[in-house]
Structures are given as structure tokens and as C-alpha cells.
Amino acid sequence: MITQLKEELGRVRACLTEKEKLQREILSNASPSSEKAALKEQLRQTEEQLQATRQHGAMLASELRDVSSARDRSISELHRLRVEMEALRMSQADAQAQRSRLEEQLDSMKAAAQQETQGGADGGAAKGAEAELQREVEDLKLRLHMAAEHYKEKYKECQKLQRQVAKLSEQQGELKKSAVASGGLAAEVPGSPQAGSPQVSVQGSPTSSHVALDTFLQEKLKGISKEATEKSDKYKKCKQMLSEEKERSCMFADELAKMEVKWKEQLKVNESLKLQLAAEEDRYKSQVAEKGREVKELKENLALLVKEKEKLEEELQNRAEAKAGLASEGSSLESSPPMFLQYPLPYTHDALPAPLVAQQSTELQFGNPYSTGDTRDGADGEFSSDQVPRLPPVGPPSWDSNVVCIQPSRNLSRPDGLEDPEEHNNQGGDVEQPVAGDLQSPLLNDSRARFCFDSSMDIHKRCPLCEVIFPPNYDQSKFEEHVESHWKVCPMCSEQFPLDCDQQLFEKHVLTHFDGNVLNFT
């Protein structure tokens, strides 16, 4: 293109040299003043036409440069669009492959869900597959969004190229119009007034240059129009390809929406299965807990039955031993009427004489009632015949007297906290110790007398709840403490509650004394 323009400029310069030659010839051939004025006017017109043609040529050269640069840019853009279209096709193929893979995963998940409904607990694998499928769906969404943005950008670029092509076509039409106008101006140049003058040869050379320039410009315009048509065809093809890609992307989006719907349905099915499984687990746990409670109750009942059985066996054994003792001593007791005891004796008949010195007591649940020390554990336990120091019987026991069981009375002044327990113990000791001395003195003095239970001398105390037998000289306050240890006693009103009562009810009763309620403590 530039070489052609250079050739055209060379031709214009040749025309200028020819014009100058013609001017010199005209000046050499001096003519009258009228002819000289006409020739000057014609020369001025030709100069103006040449100037106009020069300007038009410069404009055409600049336009050609612009058109060539635009063509190069459009070619580069088309090449880039082709590369991007190939990349989009490859991404489309990848998306199709991923879609097929996702469909396979959905089928596998459906099969896994069916297997779960049929038998079991494959929740971990299903969760992993669901998470992977969700990640892939999010990835596909992101890629489709990026592809849509890319399509929008390409569509804008195609519209821009279309506007450029329309502008180039308009410029081509203007160039054609300008070429036609320049041809008309060349045809309207006036001829010489004298037909036989040498000006005919002078007018021939500029018209031939104009015709050559017009033909050159027409050829250039034809080439530009061909390029523009090719670009428009390429643009149409690109637009068609973009529309096809849009349709495919829409199809992919529809398929992806269907897959999302299926995936959500599968998630709902999995959630329902999880809820059913949780309900089954809760039901199973509740059943296991109920069975455990039943087993625990049965064990407790069995333990109670075993204890009752042991107690019954002990009672039967004691009764058998008592019957055997009665049968062995029947000869010595024929004169006296038979006596039935309400409670078993604390001393055995066949025990060996023991020393009067108290042995070292072992640690009992309710303390040793025979110990005279000040320190006690606060509760009295059950005493066996091996642990209690006894007076040595001199002869066989007498059955003339009865064993008396004293039911302890309620100590209403005890819970007020006004009495000193040490003073109470000292008073009880002062009261009971002379009795013990009086009881022991006849037994020690009369060594040959028979060991018997005299109702006037010996008063045996037995707990009405735990069947513990206490000696006659045992402190009455401690005996009452032992009996009261089987109940919960309110520290304010000394009301008694069973040990197995509810702790909250007991605390609520105690708190009622501090709520402003007036209670009668008498």
C-alpha cells in the first residue's frame, strides 16, 4: 500500500513537471492579452485541482493507513477469538466429562442410598460422596459463571468490531463518492478556445493522470471492500459460534439445575434416613435403659430376698439351737413352768467364764455401749456374744424372771439445742451407775447363786427397729440416740422422718421454719 502511494506521488510530481514545461512553452509562445488571461485562468484552475487532488491523496493515504491498522487489529482480534473459542471448546469438553462423571456419582449415590434403606449404616461414605459432589457442583457453577462473563466480554468486543466494520464501510462509500466527484471535476475542466492550438497536448496529460489515479483508487476501494466483506463474514461466523456456545452453555446450565434438583432430593432422602436412624437409636437406647432399670430392680429384689432368706435361716438356726438347749436342760427345768422369751438372750448358755475386765473394743457402727470412755462414734451397732464382755455365770440360769423390752419415749426437748449433751451423759451416768453397781454386787457376792434375769434387777433394752440388745446399765440417752438414728429429725421442731424419705421434702420442711411461718414447738 505504501509503495503504491509512493508511485502515485511520483506520478503527481511528473505531472507537475509537465505543467511547468507547459507554462514555459506558453510563456515562450507569447499570445495576445485575451488568450493570455484565459490561459492564466485555466492554469489557476488546474493548480487548484492539483492542490485538491494532493489533499485528497493525503487524506486517502491517512485513511488507508488507518484502515490497514484497523484491519491488522481486527485480524489479531479474530485470531485471539479463535484461540479463546478453542479454549472454550476444550473447557466445554471438560465440563461434559465432569457432567458425565457427576451423573455416574449420582447413580452410585442412588445405589448407595438404596443399600442404606435396605440394610444399613453406610452414612460416612455417603457423606463423603455428597461433600465431593457438592464441591464439584460449586466448581462447575464458578466455571460457568466465568464462562458467562467471558462470553459477555467477547460479545462486547464483537459488537465493537461490528461498529468498526460499519465505519470502514461508510469510509469506503465516502471514498467512492470522493473519487466520483474528482472524476467529474476533471471532466468539467474547460478546453482551449482554438482547436488547432498546441493546448490540446497540454490538456491531455493531466486528464490521463486523473484517470490513472481514479482507477488506482477504485482498485484500492475494491480491495478494502473485499476485506470489509471478509471481516463481516468472519464476524458473522464468530457471532454464530458465540450463539451456539451460548445455547450449549444454556443446555449445560439446565442440566446442572436438574442435577442440583436431584442432588437436593438425594440430600432430603439422606436427611430423612438420618432422622430415622437417630429415632431408632433413641428407641434402642430407651429400651436398653428400661431393660437396665428392670435388671437393676430385679437385682435389688434378689438381694432383698437373699437377705430375708439369710435372716430366716438365722432365725431358724437360733430357734433350733434354743430348742436343743431347752431339750438338754429339760431335766433341770421340770419343776419350773416353761418361759417363752419375746427376744433372744444376748448371752449364750455354753459360753466360758470371761474376765470382768473390759476388752479392747473394735470399731462398731454405733459404738460400744460397754465402753466407759468419753470418745464415741455417735452411733451404736449390733453386739455379738463374742464382742460383749459378760459376767461369768456361776450356775445355770434361772428362768423365773421375764426379759423386759423398754420402748424409748420421745425426747421433745432434745432438738432445741438448749441442753448440753455432756451434762446429759453425765446425768445419765450418775443415774445408771449406782444401778449397775447394785445389779452386779449380788452376783459377785453370791458366787454359788444361779445366774438369772431378774425383772427387778436386770432390765434389758432392745431397739424396736434393728433388734439390737443393750445391757441393763446402758445409758438411756445413748439408747434414745441410737433409736432416733433410724429417723431424720428436724433440728427445729424435732419432727421425725424415715431415712428413705425424699431429701428435698426434708429440706423444704426445714426451710419452712425460716420463712416467717410460726410453728408450735410444744
C-alpha positions as CSV (number, residue, x, y, z in Angstrom):
1,M,0.0,0.0,0.0
2,I,2.8,2.5,0.9
3,T,4.7,1.6,-2.3
4,Q,1.7,2.3,-4.4
5,L,1.2,5.6,-2.7
6,K,4.8,6.5,-3.4
7,E,4.3,5.6,-7.0
8,E,1.3,7.8,-7.1
9,L,3.2,10.7,-5.6
10,G,5.9,10.2,-8.3
11,R,3.3,10.4,-11.0
12,V,1.9,13.6,-9.4
13,R,5.4,15.1,-9.4
14,A,5.8,14.1,-13.1
15,C,2.5,15.9,-13.8
16,L,3.8,19.0,-12.0
17,T,7.0,18.9,-14.1
18,E,4.9,18.6,-17.3
19,K,2.8,21.5,-16.1
20,E,5.8,23.7,-15.6
21,K,7.1,22.8,-19.1
22,L,3.7,23.7,-20.5
23,Q,3.8,27.0,-18.6
24,R,7.2,27.7,-20.0
25,E,6.1,26.8,-23.5
26,I,3.0,29.1,-23.1
27,L,5.2,31.9,-21.9
28,S,7.6,31.4,-24.8
29,N,4.8,31.4,-27.3
30,A,3.5,34.9,-26.4
31,S,-0.1,35.4,-27.4
32,P,-2.4,38.3,-27.2
33,S,-3.6,39.5,-23.8
34,S,-7.0,37.9,-24.0
35,E,-5.6,34.5,-24.7
36,K,-3.0,35.1,-22.0
37,A,-5.7,35.9,-19.5
38,A,-7.7,32.7,-20.4
39,L,-4.6,30.6,-20.2
40,K,-3.8,32.1,-16.8
41,E,-7.3,31.3,-15.6
42,Q,-7.1,27.8,-16.9
43,L,-3.7,27.4,-15.2
44,R,-5.1,28.6,-11.9
45,Q,-7.9,26.2,-12.2
46,T,-5.6,23.3,-12.9
47,E,-3.4,24.3,-10.0
48,E,-6.4,24.3,-7.7
49,Q,-7.4,20.9,-9.0
50,L,-3.9,19.6,-8.4
51,Q,-3.9,21.0,-4.9
52,A,-7.3,19.4,-4.3
53,T,-6.0,16.1,-5.6
54,R,-2.9,16.3,-3.4
55,Q,-5.0,16.9,-0.4
56,H,-7.4,14.2,-1.4
57,G,-4.4,11.8,-1.9
58,A,-3.0,12.7,1.5
59,M,-6.4,12.1,3.1
60,L,-6.7,8.8,1.2
61,A,-3.2,7.8,2.4
62,S,-4.1,8.6,6.0
63,E,-7.3,6.7,5.7
64,L,-5.5,3.8,4.1
65,R,-3.1,3.8,7.0
66,D,-6.0,3.8,9.5
67,V,-7.8,1.1,7.6
68,S,-4.7,-1.1,7.4
69,S,-4.1,-0.7,11.1
70,A,-7.8,-1.4,11.9
71,R,-7.5,-4.5,9.6
72,D,-4.4,-5.7,11.4
73,R,-6.2,-5.1,14.8
74,S,-9.3,-6.9,13.6
75,I,-7.2,-9.8,12.3
76,S,-5.4,-10.1,15.6
77,E,-8.7,-9.9,17.5
78,L,-10.1,-12.6,15.3
79,H,-7.1,-14.8,15.9
80,R,-7.4,-14.2,19.6
81,L,-11.1,-15.0,19.4
82,R,-10.3,-18.2,17.6
83,V,-7.8,-19.2,20.3
84,E,-10.4,-18.4,23.0
85,M,-13.1,-20.3,21.2
86,E,-10.8,-23.3,21.1
87,A,-10.1,-22.9,24.8
88,L,-13.9,-22.6,25.4
89,R,-14.5,-25.8,23.4
90,M,-11.9,-27.6,25.5
91,S,-13.5,-26.3,28.7
92,Q,-16.8,-27.4,27.3
93,A,-15.5,-30.9,26.7
94,D,-14.1,-30.9,30.2
95,A,-17.5,-29.7,31.6
96,Q,-19.2,-32.5,29.6
97,A,-16.7,-35.0,31.1
98,Q,-17.3,-33.7,34.6
99,R,-21.1,-33.8,34.0
100,S,-20.8,-37.4,32.9
101,R,-18.7,-38.1,36.0
102,L,-21.2,-36.4,38.2
103,E,-24.0,-38.4,36.7
104,E,-22.1,-41.6,37.4
105,Q,-21.5,-40.4,41.0
106,L,-25.2,-39.6,41.3
107,D,-26.1,-43.1,40.1
108,S,-23.6,-44.5,42.6
109,M,-25.1,-42.4,45.4
110,K,-28.5,-43.6,44.5
111,A,-27.4,-47.2,44.6
112,A,-25.7,-46.4,48.0
113,A,-28.9,-44.8,49.3
114,Q,-30.9,-47.8,48.2
115,Q,-28.4,-50.1,50.0
116,E,-28.7,-47.9,53.1
117,T,-32.5,-48.2,53.0
118,Q,-32.3,-51.9,52.6
119,G,-29.9,-52.6,55.4
120,G,-27.6,-50.4,57.0
121,A,-25.3,-47.8,58.0
122,D,-23.0,-46.5,55.3
123,G,-23.5,-42.9,56.3
124,G,-19.8,-42.0,56.3
125,A,-19.2,-42.9,52.6
126,A,-22.4,-41.2,51.6
127,K,-21.4,-38.0,53.4
128,G,-18.0,-38.1,51.7
129,A,-19.6,-38.6,48.3
130,E,-22.1,-35.8,49.0
131,A,-19.4,-33.4,50.0
132,E,-17.3,-34.2,47.0
133,L,-20.3,-33.9,44.7
134,Q,-21.2,-30.5,46.3
135,R,-17.6,-29.3,45.8
136,E,-17.7,-30.3,42.1
137,V,-21.1,-28.6,41.7
138,E,-19.7,-25.4,43.2
139,D,-16.7,-25.6,40.9
140,L,-18.9,-26.1,37.9
141,K,-21.1,-23.1,38.9
142,L,-18.0,-21.0,39.2
143,R,-16.6,-22.1,35.9
144,L,-20.0,-21.5,34.2
145,H,-20.2,-18.0,35.8
146,M,-16.6,-17.3,34.5
147,A,-17.6,-18.6,31.0
148,A,-20.7,-16.4,31.0
149,E,-18.6,-13.3,31.9
150,H,-16.1,-14.3,29.2
151,Y,-18.9,-14.7,26.7
152,K,-20.2,-11.2,27.6
153,E,-16.8,-9.7,27.1
154,K,-16.4,-11.4,23.7
155,Y,-19.9,-10.3,22.7
156,K,-19.0,-6.7,23.5
157,E,-15.8,-7.0,21.5
158,C,-17.7,-8.4,18.6
159,Q,-20.1,-5.5,18.7
160,K,-17.2,-3.1,18.8
161,L,-15.7,-4.9,15.7
162,Q,-19.1,-4.7,14.0
163,R,-19.2,-1.0,14.6
164,Q,-15.6,-0.6,13.2
165,V,-16.6,-2.6,10.1
166,A,-19.7,-0.4,9.6
167,K,-17.5,2.7,10.0
168,L,-15.0,1.3,7.5
169,S,-17.8,0.6,5.0
170,E,-19.0,4.2,5.4
171,Q,-15.5,5.4,4.8
172,Q,-15.3,3.2,1.7
173,G,-18.6,4.8,0.4
174,E,-17.2,8.2,1.1
175,L,-14.0,7.4,-0.7
176,K,-16.1,6.2,-3.7
177,K,-18.1,9.3,-3.7
178,S,-15.0,11.5,-3.5
179,A,-13.4,9.5,-6.4
180,V,-16.6,10.1,-8.5
181,A,-16.5,13.8,-7.6
182,S,-12.9,14.1,-8.5
183,G,-13.6,12.4,-11.8
184,G,-16.4,14.8,-12.5
185,L,-14.2,17.8,-11.8
186,A,-11.6,16.5,-14.2
187,A,-14.3,16.1,-16.9
188,E,-15.5,19.7,-16.3
189,V,-12.1,21.3,-17.0
190,P,-12.7,23.8,-20.0
191,G,-10.8,23.2,-23.3
192,S,-8.8,25.7,-25.3
193,P,-10.7,28.3,-27.5
194,Q,-8.7,27.5,-30.6
195,A,-9.0,23.9,-31.8
196,G,-5.7,23.9,-33.7
197,S,-3.6,25.4,-30.9
198,P,-1.0,23.3,-29.1
199,Q,-3.0,23.4,-25.9
200,V,-4.6,20.1,-26.8
201,S,-1.4,18.3,-26.0
202,V,-1.2,20.3,-22.8
203,Q,-4.7,19.2,-21.6
204,G,-4.1,15.5,-22.4
205,S,-1.5,14.7,-19.9
206,P,-3.4,15.9,-16.6
207,T,-6.6,14.0,-17.6
208,S,-4.6,10.8,-18.1
209,S,-3.1,11.2,-14.7
210,H,-6.5,11.8,-13.1
211,V,-7.9,8.7,-14.8
212,A,-5.0,6.6,-13.6
213,L,-5.5,8.0,-10.1
214,D,-9.2,7.2,-10.2
215,T,-8.6,3.7,-11.4
216,F,-6.0,3.2,-8.7
217,L,-8.3,4.5,-6.0
218,Q,-11.2,2.3,-7.3
219,E,-8.9,-0.7,-7.1
220,K,-7.9,0.2,-3.6
221,L,-11.5,0.7,-2.6
222,K,-12.4,-2.7,-4.1
223,G,-9.7,-4.3,-2.1
224,I,-10.9,-2.5,1.0
225,S,-14.5,-3.5,0.3
226,K,-13.4,-7.1,-0.1
227,E,-11.5,-7.1,3.2
228,A,-14.5,-5.5,4.9
229,T,-16.8,-8.1,3.5
230,E,-14.4,-10.8,4.6
231,K,-14.3,-9.3,8.1
232,S,-18.1,-9.0,8.2
233,D,-18.3,-12.7,7.2
234,K,-15.8,-13.6,9.8
235,Y,-17.8,-11.5,12.3
236,K,-21.0,-13.3,11.4
237,K,-19.3,-16.6,11.8
238,C,-17.9,-15.6,15.2
239,K,-21.3,-14.4,16.2
240,Q,-22.9,-17.6,15.1
241,M,-20.3,-19.6,17.0
242,L,-20.9,-17.5,20.1
243,S,-24.7,-18.1,19.8
244,E,-24.0,-21.8,19.5
245,E,-21.8,-21.6,22.6
246,K,-24.5,-19.7,24.4
247,E,-27.0,-22.4,23.6
248,R,-24.7,-25.0,24.8
249,S,-24.0,-23.1,28.0
250,C,-27.7,-22.8,28.5
251,M,-28.1,-26.5,28.0
252,F,-25.3,-27.1,30.5
253,A,-27.0,-24.7,32.9
254,D,-30.3,-26.6,32.6
255,E,-28.6,-29.9,33.1
256,L,-26.7,-28.5,36.1
257,A,-30.0,-27.2,37.5
258,K,-31.5,-30.7,37.1
259,M,-28.5,-32.3,38.7
260,E,-28.8,-29.8,41.6
261,V,-32.5,-30.7,42.0
262,K,-31.6,-34.4,42.0
263,W,-28.8,-33.7,44.5
264,K,-31.2,-31.8,46.8
265,E,-33.7,-34.6,46.6
266,Q,-30.9,-37.1,47.5
267,L,-29.9,-34.8,50.4
268,K,-33.5,-34.8,51.6
269,V,-33.6,-38.6,51.4
270,N,-30.4,-38.8,53.3
271,E,-31.7,-36.4,56.0
272,S,-34.8,-38.5,56.4
273,L,-32.7,-41.6,56.7
274,K,-30.5,-39.9,59.3
275,L,-33.6,-38.9,61.2
276,Q,-35.0,-42.4,61.1
277,L,-31.7,-43.8,62.2
278,A,-31.5,-41.3,65.1
279,A,-35.0,-42.2,66.1
280,E,-34.2,-45.9,66.0
281,E,-31.0,-45.2,68.1
282,D,-33.0,-43.3,70.6
283,R,-35.7,-46.0,70.8
284,Y,-33.0,-48.6,71.2
285,K,-31.2,-46.6,73.9
286,S,-34.5,-46.1,75.8
287,Q,-35.3,-49.8,75.5
288,V,-31.8,-50.6,76.8
289,A,-32.2,-48.2,79.7
290,E,-35.6,-49.7,80.6
291,K,-34.1,-53.2,80.5
292,G,-31.2,-52.0,82.6
293,R,-33.6,-50.5,85.2
294,E,-35.6,-53.7,85.2
295,V,-32.4,-55.7,85.7
296,K,-31.3,-53.4,88.5
297,E,-34.7,-53.7,90.2
298,L,-34.6,-57.5,89.8
299,K,-31.1,-57.5,91.3
300,E,-32.2,-55.3,94.2
301,N,-35.2,-57.6,94.8
302,L,-33.0,-60.6,94.6
303,A,-30.6,-59.1,97.1
304,L,-33.5,-58.3,99.5
305,L,-34.8,-61.9,99.1
306,V,-31.3,-63.3,99.8
307,K,-31.1,-61.1,102.9
308,E,-34.5,-62.2,104.1
309,K,-33.6,-65.7,103.4
310,E,-30.4,-65.4,105.5
311,K,-32.4,-63.7,108.3
312,L,-34.9,-66.5,108.2
313,E,-32.2,-69.1,108.2
314,E,-30.5,-67.4,111.2
315,E,-33.9,-67.3,113.0
316,L,-34.5,-70.9,112.3
317,Q,-31.0,-71.8,113.4
318,N,-31.4,-69.8,116.6
319,R,-34.8,-71.4,117.2
320,A,-33.3,-74.9,116.6
321,E,-30.4,-74.1,119.0
322,A,-32.9,-72.7,121.5
323,K,-35.0,-75.9,121.2
324,A,-31.9,-78.0,121.6
325,G,-30.8,-76.1,124.7
326,L,-34.3,-76.4,126.1
327,A,-34.3,-80.2,125.4
328,S,-30.9,-80.6,127.1
329,E,-31.9,-78.7,130.1
330,G,-35.4,-80.1,130.4
331,S,-34.4,-82.3,133.3
332,S,-33.3,-79.3,135.4
333,L,-36.3,-77.2,134.4
334,E,-39.1,-79.7,135.0
335,S,-40.2,-78.1,138.3
336,S,-40.4,-74.6,136.8
337,P,-43.0,-73.6,134.2
338,P,-41.8,-73.1,130.7
339,M,-41.0,-69.4,129.8
340,F,-41.0,-68.1,126.2
341,L,-38.9,-65.0,125.6
342,Q,-40.0,-62.4,123.2
343,Y,-36.4,-61.7,122.1
344,P,-33.3,-64.0,122.1
345,L,-30.9,-63.7,125.0
346,P,-27.7,-61.8,124.5
347,Y,-25.7,-64.3,126.4
348,T,-25.1,-67.9,125.3
349,H,-25.5,-70.7,127.8
350,D,-22.4,-72.6,126.8
351,A,-20.0,-69.7,127.0
352,L,-16.9,-70.0,129.1
353,P,-16.3,-67.6,132.0
354,A,-14.8,-64.4,130.9
355,P,-12.9,-61.9,132.9
356,L,-14.6,-58.8,134.3
357,V,-12.0,-56.5,132.7
358,A,-13.4,-54.9,129.5
359,Q,-11.6,-56.0,126.4
360,Q,-10.4,-53.5,123.7
361,S,-13.5,-52.8,121.7
362,T,-13.5,-53.0,117.9
363,E,-14.8,-50.1,115.8
364,L,-18.6,-50.6,115.5
365,Q,-21.2,-48.8,113.6
366,F,-23.0,-47.3,116.6
367,G,-20.1,-47.5,119.1
368,N,-19.5,-49.9,122.1
369,P,-22.2,-49.4,124.7
370,Y,-20.0,-51.1,127.4
371,S,-17.1,-48.7,127.0
372,T,-16.8,-46.1,129.8
373,G,-14.6,-43.7,127.8
374,D,-15.7,-40.2,126.6
375,T,-14.9,-40.7,123.0
376,R,-17.7,-42.3,120.8
377,D,-18.5,-42.5,117.1
378,G,-22.0,-41.2,117.7
379,A,-23.9,-44.4,116.8
380,D,-24.5,-47.8,118.3
381,G,-24.1,-51.1,116.5
382,E,-25.2,-54.6,116.8
383,F,-23.3,-56.6,119.5
384,S,-22.5,-60.2,119.2
385,S,-21.8,-62.6,122.0
386,D,-18.1,-62.6,121.2
387,Q,-17.6,-58.8,121.4
388,V,-19.6,-58.0,124.6
389,P,-17.9,-58.7,127.9
390,R,-20.2,-60.7,130.2
391,L,-20.3,-61.6,133.9
392,P,-19.3,-65.2,134.5
393,P,-22.4,-67.2,135.4
394,V,-21.8,-69.3,138.5
395,G,-24.7,-71.7,137.9
396,P,-27.2,-72.5,135.3
397,P,-29.5,-69.5,134.5
398,S,-32.9,-69.2,136.1
399,W,-36.0,-68.9,134.0
400,D,-38.1,-67.5,136.8
401,S,-37.9,-63.9,135.6
402,N,-39.0,-62.3,132.3
403,V,-37.0,-60.1,130.0
404,V,-38.4,-56.6,129.7
405,C,-38.1,-54.5,126.5
406,I,-38.3,-50.8,127.1
407,Q,-39.8,-48.7,124.3
408,P,-37.9,-45.4,124.4
409,S,-40.1,-42.3,124.7
410,R,-39.8,-39.2,122.5
411,N,-37.3,-36.7,123.8
412,L,-39.0,-33.4,122.7
413,S,-36.6,-31.1,124.5
414,R,-33.6,-32.6,122.6
415,P,-33.8,-30.8,119.2
416,D,-34.0,-27.3,120.7
417,G,-30.2,-27.4,121.2
418,L,-30.5,-25.9,124.7
419,E,-29.2,-28.9,126.7
420,D,-25.6,-29.8,126.8
421,P,-25.1,-33.4,125.6
422,E,-22.1,-33.8,128.0
423,E,-24.2,-32.8,131.0
424,H,-26.9,-35.2,129.7
425,N,-24.4,-38.0,129.5
426,N,-23.0,-37.2,133.0
427,Q,-26.5,-37.2,134.5
428,G,-27.4,-40.5,132.8
429,G,-24.1,-42.0,134.0
430,D,-24.8,-40.8,137.6
431,V,-28.3,-42.3,137.4
432,E,-27.3,-45.6,135.9
433,Q,-24.0,-46.3,137.6
434,P,-25.4,-47.0,141.0
435,V,-28.0,-49.3,139.4
436,A,-25.2,-51.2,137.7
437,G,-23.3,-51.4,141.0
438,D,-26.3,-52.6,142.7
439,L,-27.0,-55.1,140.0
440,Q,-23.5,-56.5,139.9
441,S,-22.9,-56.7,143.7
442,P,-25.3,-59.6,144.5
443,L,-23.9,-61.5,141.6
444,L,-20.4,-61.1,142.7
445,N,-21.1,-61.7,146.4
446,D,-23.1,-64.8,145.9
447,S,-20.8,-66.9,143.8
448,R,-22.8,-70.0,144.2
449,A,-26.1,-68.5,143.2
450,R,-27.6,-69.3,139.9
451,F,-27.2,-66.7,137.0
452,C,-30.8,-65.4,136.2
453,F,-32.6,-62.5,134.7
454,D,-34.5,-60.7,137.5
455,S,-37.1,-58.3,136.3
456,S,-36.5,-56.1,139.3
457,M,-32.7,-56.1,138.8
458,D,-32.0,-56.5,135.1
459,I,-33.9,-54.5,132.5
460,H,-32.6,-55.4,129.1
461,K,-33.1,-52.8,126.4
462,R,-33.8,-53.8,122.8
463,C,-34.0,-51.5,119.8
464,P,-37.5,-51.9,118.3
465,L,-36.2,-51.3,114.8
466,C,-32.9,-53.1,114.4
467,E,-33.3,-55.8,117.2
468,V,-30.1,-54.7,118.9
469,I,-30.0,-55.8,122.6
470,F,-28.4,-53.4,125.1
471,P,-27.2,-54.2,128.6
472,P,-29.2,-53.0,131.6
473,N,-26.6,-50.4,132.7
474,Y,-26.6,-48.8,129.2
475,D,-27.1,-45.0,129.2
476,Q,-30.7,-44.1,128.4
477,S,-29.8,-41.0,126.4
478,K,-27.4,-43.0,124.2
479,F,-30.1,-45.7,123.8
480,E,-32.5,-42.9,122.7
481,E,-29.9,-41.5,120.3
482,H,-29.5,-45.0,118.8
483,V,-33.3,-45.4,118.3
484,E,-33.5,-41.8,116.9
485,S,-30.7,-42.6,114.5
486,H,-33.1,-44.6,112.4
487,W,-35.0,-41.4,111.5
488,K,-34.2,-38.0,110.1
489,V,-35.0,-35.5,112.9
490,C,-35.8,-31.8,112.1
491,P,-33.4,-29.7,114.1
492,M,-36.1,-27.0,114.7
493,C,-39.3,-28.9,115.6
494,S,-37.7,-32.4,116.2
495,E,-40.2,-33.9,113.8
496,Q,-39.1,-37.4,112.6
497,F,-38.9,-38.5,109.0
498,P,-37.9,-42.0,107.7
499,L,-34.4,-42.5,106.3
500,D,-35.7,-43.3,102.8
501,C,-37.8,-40.1,102.5
502,D,-37.0,-37.6,99.8
503,Q,-34.2,-35.2,100.8
504,Q,-35.9,-32.3,99.0
505,L,-39.1,-32.8,101.1
506,F,-37.0,-32.9,104.3
507,E,-35.1,-29.7,103.3
508,K,-38.3,-28.0,102.3
509,H,-39.8,-28.8,105.8
510,V,-36.6,-27.4,107.5
511,L,-36.7,-24.2,105.4
512,T,-40.4,-23.6,106.3
513,H,-39.1,-22.6,109.8
514,F,-37.1,-19.7,108.3
515,D,-39.9,-18.3,106.0
516,G,-41.7,-16.5,108.8
517,N,-44.1,-19.4,109.5
518,V,-45.0,-19.7,113.2
519,L,-44.8,-23.3,114.3
520,N,-45.8,-24.7,117.7
521,F,-42.8,-26.4,119.3
522,T,-44.7,-27.6,122.4
